[in-house]
Amino acid sequence: MTLELAANQGAVPTMPNMEESPLAIRGMTVSYGQKPVVFSVDMTIKDGSMTAIIGPNGAGKSTLLKAALGIVKPLAGHATVYGKPMAAQRARIAYVPQRASVDWDFPTRVIDVVLMGLYRELGLLRRVLQSHRDTAMACLERVGMADFADRQIGQLSGGQQQRVFLARALAQGADLYLLDEPFSGVDAATEKAIIAVLKGLREEGKTVVAVHHDLATVTEYFDRVFMINTRKIAEGSVGEAFTPENLDIAYGGRLATGQIDQLALAAR
Amino acid sequence: MLWDALTLQLGYNATLVTIGACFLGVAAGVTGTFLYLRKRALVSDAISHATLPGVGLAFILMVMLGGDGRNLPILLLGSAVSAGLGLLCVNWLTRNTRLAEDAAIGAVLSVFFGFGIVLLTVIQTMSAGRAAGLEGFLLGSTAGMLWNDAVVIAVGGAATLALVLMLRRPMGLVAFDPEFAASSGVNVARIDLSIMGLAMAVTVVGLKIVGLILIVAMLIIPPVTARFWTDRTDRVALISGLCGGAAAWIGAALSATAPALPTGPIIVLVSFAMFAISMFLAPNRGVLAAVLRHGRFQRRVHMRQGLLALAQGQPIYENYTLRLLRKAGLAHPDGVATEAGKARAAKALRDEKRWELVRADQAFESAAALYDGLREIETVLTADQIAEIDTRIGGPRGMTA
């Protein structure tokens, strides 16, 4: 019965805002084995916003992003980007995966990682020109890593690795930036640098969506919140959605009552 | 004699084998790089063992159709078909069952190889089979190599190499970060299949020279050798290709110098020699470099600890520390500081205090990040900054009685 429900919701043809939304997800269900990790989730990202996807561990935050991007295959549902199917809009999307998802002993330099962001432009055979290198260097400059261009990536600290990943996303020159836990395991200086870059993107009119795990910084960093625990709990501006009631539903008993009040007070 | 072999002056067959092997070595080295970077090295073992039933079936089919069954291109085609089947089996098992890839590889490898051996045994009993020499595909046999065989190997190797060079960018991208690759629209499954398919092509091309059991060595040893020498993907591929080609050339030449030396195994041993040399002698990543680096680091730690002990008038317990201080002329054999030792010790102690202040001060955050307990503070801060720190510590003060 539950899967039918998901399919039905996914089949609803149009919803408000879908045409212009940078990222609209409809009826998305993803399961590993028989257990759904994300169940029948709708999401409509507002143009020019900075949205935090929050929820407890294993709530399907990262999985939702990966399913939207087609990295994992959803059981049901689909995603559109600026009103068109994802596959046709790859050039408008930049993605920052979790830092821990790659092997940092891989034989490659910082500049080469950033040049990967230009893959769509370079394709199979086009030569890497000075102009491409200049683009990559400008992106490294923006995250404060220009001095590290020729380093092997294994020599970087966690925060530096994260900034290189962000530089690669900047090189993609996209309109929509999707980040998976960009602040996890980074030092304070890096966190500041990353949030400055993201806010800069918003000022340029770009849209930013980040999986975020630190509830204490949600109000300071983001203007919108998408709360998920397998199912969608809430979606809206920080003031509307980041409330004690919603946090209680999303996190269940995992947050102490005092903690919830404190966080939500900060949101007011 | 060896020189004659290396310069291709040892007769027609030896020359054919050497040139064919070299083409194969370069193709295997470059292709193997991406297999190794994608951490799928062992899949090639499953692929190579899965070639055997194809060789057997192709032979039987040719004999049944009235041929003599020894047409190399058709045998290779048969091996490619069954290797492809084995590859699909591994892929399917990994994706659709709970078997991990290593278990799937083990299952496919042994079943296909077992079936192949059964076929070879059957072929032995056929009248046309006795002289077929299909066992040669197990470890390679170059004795009767013909011009046409060499052409097949050279063309196959060159074609594989060209394809690898064409696909190197997406293959590198997928090997480093498959999620990002997928998000930029790369079909990761298809690129993975290409990597495996190219490894399969190398395997098939190499059956005649090194045989299916040892081809894995030609795919894997050169890239791990190359990895010791560089930190860049394109250079790993380049060096790996050179190593593979050189090992094949030298190995084939060596085996030509004596009648009883098998080509494939000698090539593998030459390749291993290159690997061993690289492992010990490569700068940065080599074993010797690591040992030297560790020794240097240990010396600095002991020196520093010794100086701090001298400065604070504590006894030096470790013989190694004392020996270092004595050799540097900083301490007497009884552990008492020399004049030079006193000066250096005072400087060391002052630097400790300076670091303490630097690390406590937010303004020096980037400098403090470089602290490792050994670094000279002059390498991190400018003279002005140090002077500023020093004013906070203050100069030597007299004692009030």
Chai-1 contact restraints between the chains, C-beta under 6 A:
chainA,res_idxA,chainB,res_idxB,connection_type,confidence,min_distance_angstrom,max_distance_angstrom,comment,restraint_id
A,L69,B,S183,contact,1.0,0.0,6.0,A-B,restraint_1
A,I71,B,E179,contact,1.0,0.0,6.0,A-B,restraint_2
A,I71,B,A182,contact,1.0,0.0,6.0,A-B,restraint_3
A,R90,B,G185,contact,1.0,0.0,6.0,A-B,restraint_4
A,Y95,B,S183,contact,1.0,0.0,6.0,A-B,restraint_5
A,P97,B,E179,contact,1.0,0.0,6.0,A-B,restraint_6
A,P97,B,F180,contact,1.0,0.0,6.0,A-B,restraint_7
A,S101,B,E179,contact,1.0,0.0,6.0,A-B,restraint_8
A,V102,B,D177,contact,1.0,0.0,6.0,A-B,restraint_9
A,F106,B,F176,contact,1.0,0.0,6.0,A-B,restraint_10
A,P107,B,D231,contact,1.0,0.0,6.0,A-B,restraint_11
A,P107,B,R232,contact,1.0,0.0,6.0,A-B,restraint_12
A,P107,B,T233,contact,1.0,0.0,6.0,A-B,restraint_13
A,P107,B,V236,contact,1.0,0.0,6.0,A-B,restraint_14
A,T108,B,T233,contact,1.0,0.0,6.0,A-B,restraint_15
A,M116,B,L173,contact,1.0,0.0,6.0,A-B,restraint_16
A,Y119,B,S184,contact,1.0,0.0,6.0,A-B,restraint_17
A,R120,B,S184,contact,1.0,0.0,6.0,A-B,restraint_18
A,L124,B,M166,contact,1.0,0.0,6.0,A-B,restraint_19
A,L124,B,R169,contact,1.0,0.0,6.0,A-B,restraint_20
A,Q152,B,D231,contact,1.0,0.0,6.0,A-B,restraint_21
